[in-house]
Amino acid sequence: MKALLRFRRGIERRWAERIRSLMQSHRQIVVAAEQALQRLVRDRALIPIPARVVNPRRFNRARSRD
């Protein structure tokens, strides 16, 4: 019984490490993307345009027919 518990805890520990690693990678990607966008905006390489807001319900319904 103790061996099974130890085995399970080992699996949980490895999953926790993977999740922490993925979260760290995600944060790094977000920071890099924000910095890149800030540079583009600062250099005036981007031209702001109005965006249309899409109703998520209509969008999902339209996709389900495909």
N, C-alpha and C positions, 0 to 999 in steps of 0.2 A: 504493500500500500504506500509506504514511504517513497519507494522508487518511482511509482506512478505519479505521485505528487511532485517529486523532484523533476521528473520528465516534463510534466505539464508546466511547471514554473519556468523551466528552461525555454520551452516554446514561447510562453508569454513574454519572457525577457527579450528573446530574439525579435518577436513582433514589435515590441515597444521600441527597440533600437531601430528597426526598419522605419517605423512611423516617424520617429524623431529625425532620422536622416532625410526622409521625404519632406518633412515640414521645413527642415533647414534648407534643402534644395529649393523648395517652393519660395521661401523668403528671399533667397539669393536671386532667383529669376525675377521676382516682383521688383526688387530693388534695382536690378539691372535694367528692367524695362522702364521703370519710372525715371531713372537717370537718362536713358536714351531719349525718352519723350521730352524731358525737360530741356535737353540739349537741342532737340529739333525745334521746340517752341522758342527757346532763347535765340536760336539762329534764324528764326522766322522761316524755316524750311517747310513748316506746316501752315496751311491756310484753313482756318476754321470754317466749316460749312454747317448749316442747320441739319440736324438729324431728325428723322421721323421716328416716333415712338411706336413700337409694334406691341399690340395686345398679345401677351403670351398665350392666352386661350385660343385666339384665332390662329396664331402661328402653329401651335401644336395640332390643332384640328386639321389644318391644311396639310401638314406633313404626314398625318396618319393615313391619308388617302393614297399616297404613293405606293 
